[in-house]
């Protein structure tokens, strides 16, 4: 499947930050019940910059990229189309001499039967079926093997004529097992042994059985070749995905393996039957070296430290005795520990939070105007520039109502509302929901957000039980807890065990609300798990990396109509 540089929307300037396609893939799966599924998706990257917010945070950082360097990099992002169609050609007819029976029995070959002849082109031709391959190769296979078996019974002139004709009719792209039949012991004496048990059989009868036997043998070889080819393409695709900075997550057991064509095998995990992709190697080498992926995360979406600050360093936060005592109005006198602008003093002995404080305006550009956060909010809120881009992607194409299932302190909900969406913000923690409400007031969008203090699973179950209570939701945004800062130390982030609650269960519940889902996850989340979610959603998908100031921070996976259906334009800055 090829990629192009056609525009994703009528006006590229409609998007605040450039985002570009890195690759396109299609995977056929055989599922555990034996059914087949197909997933089509794209790998993309958003180039987001917040240098002005970094400078405003007063943390010295020399990360400016020259405009010339950025443009040079972006110029190499256009993907190349690979042409895979082949043209046919013909040759003149030749009349066969009839001087001995082993030669006379062979069918006359005319040019009209050479319709499957392929013109040589760069690379190898991928036959779509065995019938297509047999149409191209059957003359060569049947008659070359006949020559192997009965050449000694032909006169030298006919033997040489048949050899030349076989070479002339040899497929341009034979499968590996058929490259050189003269040296392949599996195709020696295939039919000659049939003469012994069938005394008196005519050459016509022997030749007919010979052709049938060669066809069956060739079909087995063809499927073995295709399986090997698919496995090779799968491994190649996985290798390229790694170079692009993703965690593939596919296991060896999920790759194709040769099996009996007459039997159906069950598999514990979805088996990759076929994979097609277009990934730009130039892009991979240019942008995806180890340095760009392995640098420590320096924004609020992650922390590289596992240490827990001493309890005496944290400001004292009262816990309500029961739900009836919960207040959702912020009181600056009694809840000073939530005031973000005072965090430098509040968390003076907490180096983990101090790090985020020195990047505070990257989290909320209006932080000094009354933003409030509890301790967890500091390292769980989405950086504002990334939240802006996600909202830019989600709130369009008639998306007007968005559910923010794990709203936290409101970073994403605010940006959805600023783009004009009505937001239903859900969080089971009353303190963080209070923060989200106050922060929405600071940004002037509190009237566009409905705040629900509840478990997302309970809300979803309530809506499912009574359709009258369920709002018409256009999209669901998911940013569940990632299990603490230690997620970055793992080679791959497991969606099922890393998220709390289970990330797969969260997706399943969200599908009951809307098929259009944006899933905000660590950059090392397994691609294999994300594609399995696409099978459940029965939709295409897009995995977008967020590159913040040239460093890959997170990924956002779009499903349903949130994943683009046209090609992404080549970026310019």
C-alpha positions as a Python dict, from the first residue, in 0.01 Angstrom:
ca = {
    (1, 'X'): (0, 0, 0),
    (2, 'X'): (151, 324, -107),
    (3, 'X'): (142, 661, 58),
    (4, 'X'): (124, 1001, -98),
    (5, 'X'): (145, 1362, 5),
    (6, 'X'): (-216, 1457, -62),
    (7, 'X'): (-377, 1693, 186),
    (8, 'X'): (-565, 1559, 484),
    (9, 'X'): (-796, 1858, 485),
    (10, 'X'): (-888, 2140, 255),
    (11, 'X'): (-672, 2385, 443),
    (12, 'X'): (-344, 2266, 588),
    (13, 'X'): (-318, 2591, 782),
    (14, 'X'): (-628, 2480, 970),
    (15, 'X'): (-397, 2286, 1203),
    (16, 'X'): (-183, 2466, 1456),
    (17, 'X'): (103, 2216, 1444),
    (18, 'X'): (229, 2017, 1145),
    (19, 'X'): (175, 1642, 1152),
    (20, 'X'): (310, 1403, 895),
    (21, 'X'): (272, 1045, 782),
    (22, 'X'): (566, 814, 848),
    (23, 'X'): (413, 491, 727),
    (24, 'X'): (99, 309, 625),
    (25, 'X'): (27, -56, 702),
    (26, 'X'): (-234, -325, 658),
    (27, 'X'): (-236, -649, 859),
    (28, 'X'): (-449, -959, 807),
    (29, 'X'): (-507, -1153, 1128),
    (30, 'X'): (-634, -1504, 1194),
    (31, 'X'): (-807, -1477, 1530),
    (32, 'X'): (-836, -1732, 1809),
    (33, 'X'): (-1172, -1857, 1678),
    (34, 'X'): (-1031, -1908, 1330),
    (35, 'X'): (-1204, -1602, 1183),
    (36, 'X'): (-1012, -1346, 983),
    (37, 'X'): (-974, -975, 1054),
    (38, 'X'): (-803, -690, 875),
    (39, 'X'): (-651, -381, 1033),
    (40, 'X'): (-548, -79, 833),
    (41, 'X'): (-359, 203, 996),
    (42, 'X'): (-104, 479, 975),
    (43, 'X'): (197, 592, 1172),
    (44, 'X'): (228, 967, 1204),
    (45, 'X'): (414, 1227, 1403),
    (46, 'X'): (310, 1570, 1527),
    (47, 'X'): (578, 1838, 1557),
    (48, 'X'): (490, 2054, 1855),
    (49, 'X'): (696, 2335, 1999),
    (50, 'X'): (656, 2525, 2325),
    (51, 'X'): (986, 2710, 2355),
    (52, 'X'): (811, 3027, 2468),
    (53, 'X'): (648, 2839, 2758),
    (54, 'X'): (982, 2679, 2841),
    (55, 'X'): (1146, 3021, 2855),
    (56, 'X'): (861, 3158, 3063),
    (57, 'X'): (922, 2881, 3315),
    (58, 'X'): (1270, 3028, 3367),
    (59, 'X'): (1443, 2697, 3320),
    (60, 'X'): (1752, 2748, 3106),
    (61, 'X'): (1737, 2530, 2800),
    (62, 'X'): (1918, 2563, 2471),
    (63, 'X'): (1697, 2352, 2247),
    (64, 'X'): (1628, 2591, 1960),
    (65, 'X'): (1636, 2431, 1619),
    (66, 'X'): (1744, 2643, 1326),
    (67, 'X'): (1462, 2697, 1077),
    (68, 'X'): (1689, 2577, 801),
    (69, 'X'): (1752, 2249, 987),
    (70, 'X'): (1380, 2194, 1049),
    (71, 'X'): (1294, 2259, 686),
    (72, 'X'): (1572, 2026, 569),
    (73, 'X'): (1433, 1749, 788),
    (74, 'X'): (1075, 1803, 680),
    (75, 'X'): (1166, 1799, 312),
    (76, 'X'): (1259, 1433, 348),
    (77, 'X'): (921, 1322, 477),
    (78, 'X'): (737, 1267, 151),
    (79, 'X'): (671, 899, 104),
    (80, 'X'): (742, 726, -224),
    (81, 'X'): (489, 518, -409),
    (82, 'X'): (600, 174, -517),
    (83, 'X'): (455, 58, -845),
    (84, 'X'): (376, -311, -843),
    (85, 'X'): (192, -368, -1171),
    (86, 'X'): (358, -573, -1441),
    (87, 'X'): (307, -570, -1817),
    (88, 'X'): (283, -879, -2034),
    (89, 'X'): (475, -959, -2354),
    (90, 'X'): (461, -1232, -2611),
    (91, 'X'): (689, -1435, -2835),
    (92, 'X'): (645, -1595, -3172),
    (93, 'X'): (487, -1936, -3201),
    (94, 'X'): (712, -2232, -3263),
    (95, 'X'): (606, -2565, -3405),
    (96, 'X'): (729, -2871, -3216),
    (97, 'X'): (887, -3161, -3401),
    (98, 'X'): (727, -3502, -3347),
    (99, 'X'): (1002, -3761, -3361),
    (100, 'X'): (960, -3960, -3041),
    (101, 'X'): (668, -4035, -2810),
    (102, 'X'): (815, -3875, -2495),
    (103, 'X'): (838, -3551, -2694),
    (104, 'X'): (532, -3596, -2916),
    (105, 'X'): (295, -3622, -2618),
    (106, 'X'): (377, -3268, -2505),
    (107, 'X'): (110, -3004, -2587),
    (108, 'X'): (170, -2748, -2859),
    (109, 'X'): (245, -2411, -2709),
    (110, 'X'): (108, -2091, -2868),
    (111, 'X'): (163, -1725, -2786),
    (112, 'X'): (-192, -1666, -2662),
    (113, 'X'): (-119, -1890, -2364),
    (114, 'X'): (159, -1661, -2252),
    (115, 'X'): (-81, -1406, -2109),
    (116, 'X'): (70, -1449, -1761),
    (117, 'X'): (425, -1374, -1870),
    (118, 'X'): (562, -1093, -1651),
    (119, 'X'): (787, -818, -1765),
    (120, 'X'): (1093, -795, -1543),
    (121, 'X'): (1087, -501, -1309),
    (122, 'X'): (1270, -382, -1003),
    (123, 'X'): (1215, -605, -702),
    (124, 'X'): (1004, -922, -705),
    (125, 'X'): (650, -977, -823),
    (126, 'X'): (409, -1077, -549),
    (127, 'X'): (159, -1324, -695),
    (128, 'X'): (-187, -1276, -552),
    (129, 'X'): (-281, -1645, -565),
    (130, 'X'): (-151, -1986, -663),
    (131, 'X'): (-376, -1982, -970),
    (132, 'X'): (-204, -1665, -1092),
    (133, 'X'): (136, -1823, -1037),
    (134, 'X'): (33, -2150, -1201),
    (135, 'X'): (-97, -1961, -1504),
    (136, 'X'): (250, -1811, -1547),
    (137, 'X'): (462, -2111, -1453),
    (138, 'X'): (278, -2430, -1548),
    (139, 'X'): (438, -2479, -1891),
    (140, 'X'): (786, -2439, -1744),
    (141, 'X'): (714, -2661, -1444),
    (142, 'X'): (537, -2945, -1616),
    (143, 'X'): (765, -2969, -1917),
    (144, 'X'): (1096, -2907, -1743),
    (145, 'X'): (1014, -3184, -1493),
    (146, 'X'): (902, -3403, -1784),
    (147, 'X'): (1241, -3336, -1942),
    (148, 'X'): (1405, -3437, -1614),
    (149, 'X'): (1214, -3765, -1610),
    (150, 'X'): (1199, -3865, -1976),
    (151, 'X'): (1470, -3664, -2149),
    (152, 'X'): (1678, -3977, -2189),
    (153, 'X'): (1400, -4123, -2405),
    (154, 'X'): (1405, -3834, -2653),
    (155, 'X'): (1641, -3784, -2940),
    (156, 'X'): (1901, -3513, -2889),
    (157, 'X'): (1739, -3265, -3126),
    (158, 'X'): (1397, -3275, -2955),
    (159, 'X'): (1557, -3279, -2614),
    (160, 'X'): (1749, -2960, -2692),
    (161, 'X'): (1439, -2796, -2841),
    (162, 'X'): (1240, -2872, -2527),
    (163, 'X'): (1517, -2746, -2303),
    (164, 'X'): (1537, -2415, -2492),
    (165, 'X'): (1159, -2373, -2490),
    (166, 'X'): (1148, -2437, -2114),
    (167, 'X'): (1414, -2172, -2059),
    (168, 'X'): (1220, -1935, -2282),
    (169, 'X'): (898, -1995, -2089),
    (170, 'X'): (1059, -1982, -1745),
    (171, 'X'): (874, -1726, -1526),
    (172, 'X'): (1059, -1401, -1474),
    (173, 'X'): (986, -1437, -1102),
    (174, 'X'): (973, -1806, -1011),
    (175, 'X'): (940, -1890, -644),
    (176, 'X'): (1259, -1991, -466),
    (177, 'X'): (1195, -2367, -494),
    (178, 'X'): (1157, -2340, -873),
    (179, 'X'): (1458, -2124, -954),
    (180, 'X'): (1658, -2422, -1088),
    (181, 'X'): (1456, -2739, -1137),
    (182, 'X'): (1749, -2923, -1294),
    (183, 'X'): (1936, -2906, -962),
    (184, 'X'): (1635, -2952, -734),
    (185, 'X'): (1625, -3322, -626),
    (186, 'X'): (1259, -3284, -522),
    (187, 'X'): (1167, -3253, -889),
    (188, 'X'): (1373, -3544, -1022),
    (189, 'X'): (1196, -3867, -1118),
    (190, 'X'): (861, -3733, -1005),
    (191, 'X'): (660, -3935, -1257),
    (192, 'X'): (903, -4186, -1405),
    (193, 'X'): (833, -4427, -1120),
    (194, 'X'): (472, -4441, -1236),
    (195, 'X'): (571, -4648, -1542),
    (196, 'X'): (664, -4950, -1331),
    (197, 'X'): (327, -5004, -1154),
    (198, 'X'): (137, -4905, -1468),
    (199, 'X'): (265, -5134, -1739),
    (200, 'X'): (98, -5059, -2066),
    (201, 'X'): (2, -4701, -1973),
    (202, 'X'): (28, -4460, -2264),
    (203, 'X'): (244, -4149, -2257),
    (204, 'X'): (-74, -3942, -2275),
    (205, 'X'): (-200, -4103, -1953),
    (206, 'X'): (137, -4069, -1785),
    (207, 'X'): (167, -3703, -1893),
    (208, 'X'): (-182, -3620, -1759),
    (209, 'X'): (-96, -3771, -1421),
    (210, 'X'): (242, -3598, -1434),
    (211, 'X'): (79, -3257, -1478),
    (212, 'X'): (-163, -3317, -1190),
    (213, 'X'): (119, -3434, -962),
    (214, 'X'): (339, -3135, -1046),
    (215, 'X'): (49, -2896, -985),
    (216, 'X'): (-16, -3037, -636),
    (217, 'X'): (354, -3032, -551),
    (218, 'X'): (389, -2677, -683),
    (219, 'X'): (92, -2557, -477),
    (220, 'X'): (253, -2684, -157),
    (221, 'X'): (578, -2511, -253),
    (222, 'X'): (393, -2191, -342),
    (223, 'X'): (218, -2167, -3),
    (224, 'X'): (542, -2245, 180),
    (225, 'X'): (710, -1968, -19),
    (226, 'X'): (426, -1723, 54),
    (227, 'X'): (438, -1801, 425),
    (228, 'X'): (811, -1744, 431),
    (229, 'X'): (770, -1422, 234),
    (230, 'X'): (499, -1291, 467),
    (231, 'X'): (708, -1377, 772),
    (232, 'X'): (1000, -1190, 623),
    (233, 'X'): (782, -886, 550),
    (234, 'X'): (639, -898, 902),
    (235, 'X'): (986, -902, 1058),
    (236, 'X'): (1098, -624, 827),
    (237, 'X'): (797, -413, 920),
    (238, 'X'): (853, -475, 1293),
    (239, 'X'): (1216, -373, 1254),
    (240, 'X'): (1120, -51, 1079),
    (241, 'X'): (854, 28, 1337),
    (242, 'X'): (1121, -2, 1604),
    (243, 'X'): (1342, 243, 1417),
    (244, 'X'): (1054, 489, 1409),
    (245, 'X'): (1044, 484, 1789),
    (246, 'X'): (751, 252, 1854),
    (247, 'X'): (735, -65, 2064),
    (248, 'X'): (597, -329, 1821),
    (249, 'X'): (496, -586, 2085),
    (250, 'X'): (446, -865, 1829),
    (251, 'X'): (570, -1207, 1937),
    (252, 'X'): (734, -1477, 1728),
    (253, 'X'): (433, -1701, 1785),
    (254, 'X'): (209, -1446, 1611),
    (255, 'X'): (408, -1458, 1288),
    (256, 'X'): (303, -1697, 1009),
    (257, 'X'): (427, -2055, 1013),
    (258, 'X'): (381, -2326, 752),
    (259, 'X'): (77, -2545, 810),
    (260, 'X'): (-126, -2812, 634),
    (261, 'X'): (-344, -2649, 369),
    (262, 'X'): (-626, -2895, 436),
    (263, 'X'): (-658, -2823, 808),
    (264, 'X'): (-759, -2518, 1010),
    (265, 'X'): (-535, -2447, 1306),
    (266, 'X'): (-641, -2260, 1617),
    (267, 'X'): (-408, -2007, 1774),
    (268, 'X'): (-381, -1871, 2128),
    (269, 'X'): (-313, -1523, 1991),
    (270, 'X'): (-415, -1353, 1667),
    (271, 'X'): (-184, -1486, 1397),
    (272, 'X'): (-54, -1241, 1141),
    (273, 'X'): (-155, -1386, 807),
    (274, 'X'): (-23, -1107, 591),
    (275, 'X'): (119, -761, 631),
    (276, 'X'): (151, -480, 380),
    (277, 'X'): (315, -150, 458),
    (278, 'X'): (485, 156, 324),
    (279, 'X'): (739, 310, 557),
    (280, 'X'): (983, 574, 443),
    (281, 'X'): (1337, 451, 510),
    (282, 'X'): (1480, 800, 464),
    (283, 'X'): (1242, 929, 729),
    (284, 'X'): (1332, 642, 961),
    (285, 'X'): (1707, 701, 936),
    (286, 'X'): (1680, 1078, 953),
    (287, 'X'): (1447, 1118, 1249),
    (288, 'X'): (1459, 797, 1448),
    (289, 'X'): (1809, 745, 1578),
    (290, 'X'): (1856, 614, 1929),
    (291, 'X'): (1926, 960, 2069),
    (292, 'X'): (1584, 1099, 1980),
    (293, 'X'): (1403, 809, 2145),
    (294, 'X'): (1611, 736, 2449),
    (295, 'X'): (1642, 1082, 2600),
    (296, 'X'): (1477, 1126, 2936),
    (297, 'X'): (1132, 1276, 2937),
    (298, 'X'): (1143, 1625, 3069),
    (299, 'X'): (782, 1731, 3058),
    (300, 'X'): (484, 1658, 3278),
    (301, 'X'): (364, 1358, 3083),
    (302, 'X'): (627, 1138, 3247),
    (303, 'X'): (893, 1122, 3511),
    (304, 'X'): (1208, 914, 3504),
    (305, 'X'): (1237, 892, 3878),
    (306, 'X'): (1085, 613, 4083),
    (307, 'X'): (1166, 767, 4417),
    (308, 'X'): (886, 870, 4647),
    (309, 'X'): (931, 1195, 4828),
    (310, 'X'): (928, 1184, 5207),
    (311, 'X'): (590, 1218, 5364),
    (312, 'X'): (697, 1522, 5562),
    (313, 'X'): (783, 1704, 5239),
    (314, 'X'): (426, 1689, 5110),
    (315, 'X'): (174, 1950, 5214),
    (316, 'X'): (-97, 1819, 5439),
    (317, 'X'): (-418, 1746, 5251),
    (318, 'X'): (-735, 1666, 5446),
    (319, 'X'): (-939, 1362, 5335),
    (320, 'X'): (-1318, 1391, 5346),
    (321, 'X'): (-1491, 1145, 5574),
    (322, 'X'): (-1779, 1067, 5339),
    (323, 'X'): (-1915, 1187, 5002),
    (324, 'X'): (-2163, 1421, 5166),
    (325, 'X'): (-1873, 1630, 5298),
    (326, 'X'): (-1715, 1678, 4955),
    (327, 'X'): (-1707, 2042, 4839),
    (328, 'X'): (-1649, 2120, 4473),
    (329, 'X'): (-1602, 2495, 4524),
    (330, 'X'): (-1241, 2594, 4575),
    (331, 'X'): (-1162, 2781, 4897),
    (332, 'X'): (-826, 2963, 4866),
    (333, 'X'): (-805, 3006, 5242),
    (334, 'X'): (-840, 2644, 5348),
    (335, 'X'): (-700, 2482, 5034),
    (336, 'X'): (-379, 2673, 4982),
    (337, 'X'): (-196, 2346, 4921),
    (338, 'X'): (-364, 2332, 4578),
    (339, 'X'): (-245, 2670, 4450),
    (340, 'X'): (-2, 2588, 4170),
    (341, 'X'): (183, 2918, 4174),
    (342, 'X'): (285, 2849, 4537),
    (343, 'X'): (420, 2502, 4458),
    (344, 'X'): (785, 2610, 4485),
    (345, 'X'): (734, 2667, 4857),
    (346, 'X'): (482, 2392, 4914),
    (347, 'X'): (707, 2126, 4759),
    (348, 'X'): (1043, 2273, 4855),
    (349, 'X'): (1162, 1938, 4988),
    (350, 'X'): (1012, 1733, 4708),
    (351, 'X'): (1262, 1726, 4417),
    (352, 'X'): (1025, 1530, 4194),
    (353, 'X'): (761, 1803, 4196),
    (354, 'X'): (1023, 2078, 4190),
    (355, 'X'): (1129, 1952, 3848),
    (356, 'X'): (777, 2002, 3716),
    (357, 'X'): (749, 2341, 3880),
    (358, 'X'): (1042, 2465, 3672),
    (359, 'X'): (838, 2372, 3365),
    (360, 'X'): (508, 2493, 3509),
    (361, 'X'): (398, 2712, 3216),
    (362, 'X'): (433, 2417, 2982),
    (363, 'X'): (155, 2252, 3181),
    (364, 'X'): (-70, 2559, 3200),
    (365, 'X'): (31, 2881, 3030),
    (366, 'X'): (-209, 3070, 3265),
    (367, 'X'): (-79, 2898, 3576),
    (368, 'X'): (-32, 3224, 3770),
    (369, 'X'): (-395, 3326, 3714),
    (370, 'X'): (-540, 3077, 3962),
    (371, 'X'): (-458, 2726, 3840),
    (372, 'X'): (-482, 2463, 4115),
    (373, 'X'): (-340, 2109, 4125),
    (374, 'X'): (-287, 1835, 4378),
    (375, 'X'): (47, 1653, 4383),
    (376, 'X'): (-56, 1385, 4133),
    (377, 'X'): (-187, 1649, 3897),
    (378, 'X'): (164, 1787, 3849),
    (379, 'X'): (296, 1475, 3682),
    (380, 'X'): (-25, 1346, 3523),
    (381, 'X'): (-156, 1651, 3336),
    (382, 'X'): (-96, 1664, 2961),
    (383, 'X'): (141, 1948, 2860),
    (384, 'X'): (-68, 2229, 2718),
    (385, 'X'): (87, 2229, 2370),
    (386, 'X'): (22, 1856, 2328),
    (387, 'X'): (-333, 1894, 2465),
    (388, 'X'): (-390, 2175, 2215),
    (389, 'X'): (-286, 1953, 1927),
    (390, 'X'): (-501, 1659, 2039),
    (391, 'X'): (-802, 1890, 2066),
    (392, 'X'): (-716, 2027, 1724),
    (393, 'X'): (-731, 1674, 1585),
    (394, 'X'): (-1045, 1560, 1771),
    (395, 'X'): (-1280, 1857, 1757),
    (396, 'X'): (-1364, 1861, 1386),
    (397, 'X'): (-1564, 1653, 1138),
    (398, 'X'): (-1890, 1718, 1327),
    (399, 'X'): (-1743, 1624, 1665),
    (400, 'X'): (-1919, 1851, 1912),
    (401, 'X'): (-1959, 1642, 2229),
    (402, 'X'): (-1647, 1484, 2381),
    (403, 'X'): (-1624, 1263, 2689),
    (404, 'X'): (-1298, 1307, 2881),
    (405, 'X'): (-1309, 981, 3076),
    (406, 'X'): (-1017, 1047, 3312),
    (407, 'X'): (-1008, 1423, 3319),
    (408, 'X'): (-768, 1469, 3614),
    (409, 'X'): (-702, 1840, 3666),
    (410, 'X'): (-861, 1927, 3332),
    (411, 'X'): (-575, 1995, 3092),
    (412, 'X'): (-737, 1815, 2798),
    (413, 'X'): (-1097, 1905, 2879),
    (414, 'X'): (-1008, 2275, 2873),
    (415, 'X'): (-853, 2249, 2528),
    (416, 'X'): (-1151, 2055, 2389),
    (417, 'X'): (-1380, 2329, 2520),
    (418, 'X'): (-1158, 2603, 2379),
    (419, 'X'): (-1200, 2439, 2036),
    (420, 'X'): (-1577, 2470, 2072),
    (421, 'X'): (-1676, 2124, 2196),
    (422, 'X'): (-1911, 2050, 2482),
    (423, 'X'): (-1713, 1831, 2723),
    (424, 'X'): (-1831, 1573, 2975),
    (425, 'X'): (-1541, 1551, 3220),
    (426, 'X'): (-1537, 1243, 3443),
    (427, 'X'): (-1307, 1164, 3735),
    (428, 'X'): (-1364, 966, 4051),
    (429, 'X'): (-1125, 1180, 4259),
    (430, 'X'): (-1321, 1479, 4398),
    (431, 'X'): (-1009, 1687, 4461),
    (432, 'X'): (-880, 1657, 4105),
    (433, 'X'): (-1229, 1719, 3967),
    (434, 'X'): (-1243, 2033, 4181),
    (435, 'X'): (-911, 2136, 4029),
    (436, 'X'): (-1043, 2072, 3678),
    (437, 'X'): (-1349, 2285, 3743),
    (438, 'X'): (-1149, 2575, 3884),
    (439, 'X'): (-894, 2554, 3602),
    (440, 'X'): (-1173, 2560, 3343),
    (441, 'X'): (-1298, 2878, 3510),
    (442, 'X'): (-951, 3033, 3476),
    (443, 'X'): (-958, 2960, 3101),
    (444, 'X'): (-1317, 3084, 3069),
    (445, 'X'): (-1470, 2755, 2954),
    (446, 'X'): (-1636, 2622, 3272),
    (447, 'X'): (-1980, 2667, 3117),
    (448, 'X'): (-1886, 2434, 2832),
    (449, 'X'): (-1791, 2143, 3058),
    (450, 'X'): (-2012, 1911, 3264),
    (451, 'X'): (-1818, 1766, 3557),
    (452, 'X'): (-1912, 1420, 3687),
    (453, 'X'): (-1748, 1278, 3999),
    (454, 'X'): (-1780, 905, 3941),
    (455, 'X'): (-1608, 595, 3812),
    (456, 'X'): (-1604, 598, 3432),
    (457, 'X'): (-1715, 233, 3428),
    (458, 'X'): (-2020, 318, 3642),
    (459, 'X'): (-2112, 612, 3421),
    (460, 'X'): (-2085, 399, 3110),
    (461, 'X'): (-2297, 124, 3266),
    (462, 'X'): (-2562, 377, 3364),
    (463, 'X'): (-2580, 516, 3012),
    (464, 'X'): (-2597, 166, 2867),
    (465, 'X'): (-2878, 63, 3105),
    (466, 'X'): (-3096, 365, 3028),
    (467, 'X'): (-3058, 515, 2681),
    (468, 'X'): (-3264, 816, 2790),
    (469, 'X'): (-2987, 915, 3032),
    (470, 'X'): (-2716, 869, 2773),
    (471, 'X'): (-2603, 1182, 2590),
    (472, 'X'): (-2517, 1174, 2221),
    (473, 'X'): (-2138, 1146, 2233),
    (474, 'X'): (-1927, 1213, 1925),
    (475, 'X'): (-1588, 1109, 2064),
    (476, 'X'): (-1422, 970, 2377),
    (477, 'X'): (-1081, 1080, 2500),
    (478, 'X'): (-892, 836, 2721),
    (479, 'X'): (-594, 927, 2935),
    (480, 'X'): (-601, 678, 3224),
    (481, 'X'): (-330, 655, 3493),
    (482, 'X'): (-18, 487, 3357),
    (483, 'X'): (77, 316, 3683),
    (484, 'X'): (335, 570, 3801),
    (485, 'X'): (653, 716, 3653),
    (486, 'X'): (824, 376, 3629),
    (487, 'X'): (648, 297, 3300),
    (488, 'X'): (933, 454, 3103),
    (489, 'X'): (1185, 206, 3240),
    (490, 'X'): (1005, -83, 3072),
    (491, 'X'): (1102, -174, 2717),
    (492, 'X'): (735, -204, 2628),
    (493, 'X'): (428, -66, 2803),
    (494, 'X'): (155, -326, 2844),
    (495, 'X'): (-188, -174, 2803),
    (496, 'X'): (-357, -444, 3008),
    (497, 'X'): (-125, -444, 3310),
    (498, 'X'): (31, -97, 3292),
    (499, 'X'): (-287, 112, 3303),
    (500, 'X'): (-495, 129, 3616),
    (501, 'X'): (-766, 13, 3559),
    (502, 'X'): (-699, -233, 3275),
    (503, 'X'): (-647, -34, 2955),
    (504, 'X'): (-816, -294, 2734),
    (505, 'X'): (-1127, -292, 2954),
    (506, 'X'): (-1132, 86, 2938),
    (507, 'X'): (-1137, 71, 2558),
    (508, 'X'): (-1412, -190, 2554),
    (509, 'X'): (-1632, 29, 2774),
    (510, 'X'): (-1559, 335, 2561),
    (511, 'X'): (-1671, 154, 2244),
    (512, 'X'): (-2021, 130, 2393),
    (513, 'X'): (-2030, 509, 2409),
    (514, 'X'): (-1871, 599, 2076),
    (515, 'X'): (-1660, 431, 1803),
    (516, 'X'): (-1449, 747, 1780),
    (517, 'X'): (-1177, 719, 2041),
    (518, 'X'): (-853, 904, 2106),
    (519, 'X'): (-625, 709, 2341),
    (520, 'X'): (-339, 902, 2505),
    (521, 'X'): (-62, 660, 2603),
    (522, 'X'): (310, 624, 2676),
    (523, 'X'): (534, 627, 2370),
    (524, 'X'): (643, 266, 2438),
    (525, 'X'): (292, 115, 2429),
    (526, 'X'): (276, -210, 2230),
    (527, 'X'): (159, -157, 1874),
    (528, 'X'): (31, -516, 1870),
    (529, 'X'): (-220, -438, 2146),
    (530, 'X'): (-331, -118, 1974),
    (531, 'X'): (-403, -306, 1651),
    (532, 'X'): (-604, -565, 1843),
    (533, 'X'): (-820, -280, 1973),
    (534, 'X'): (-877, -173, 1612),
    (535, 'X'): (-1009, -524, 1540),
    (536, 'X'): (-1262, -479, 1820),
    (537, 'X'): (-1358, -135, 1694),
    (538, 'X'): (-1378, -263, 1335),
    (539, 'X'): (-1215, 58, 1221),
    (540, 'X'): (-892, 193, 1086),
    (541, 'X'): (-644, 343, 1328),
    (542, 'X'): (-369, 602, 1345),
    (543, 'X'): (-82, 602, 1593),
    (544, 'X'): (52, 952, 1626),
    (545, 'X'): (371, 1036, 1813),
    (546, 'X'): (389, 1373, 1986),
    (547, 'X'): (731, 1522, 1926),
    (548, 'X'): (765, 1808, 2172),
    (549, 'X'): (1061, 2031, 2090),
    (550, 'X'): (1213, 1747, 1879),
    (551, 'X'): (1171, 1480, 2150),
    (552, 'X'): (915, 1202, 2125),
    (553, 'X'): (708, 1221, 2443),
    (554, 'X'): (382, 1031, 2403),
    (555, 'X'): (153, 872, 2148),
    (556, 'X'): (-214, 932, 2075),
    (557, 'X'): (-402, 652, 1902),
    (558, 'X'): (-705, 758, 1699),
    (559, 'X'): (-986, 518, 1610),
    (560, 'X'): (-1300, 557, 1402),
    (561, 'X'): (-1342, 883, 1214),
    (562, 'X'): (-1075, 1047, 1429),
    (563, 'X'): (-814, 850, 1231),
    (564, 'X'): (-765, 1031, 902),
    (565, 'X'): (-895, 875, 584),
    (566, 'X'): (-691, 1078, 344),
    (567, 'X'): (-320, 1121, 318),
    (568, 'X'): (-138, 1359, 549),
    (569, 'X'): (45, 1646, 380),
    (570, 'X'): (418, 1688, 383),
    (571, 'X'): (492, 1927, 667),
    (572, 'X'): (628, 2273, 650),
    (573, 'X'): (702, 2505, 934),
}
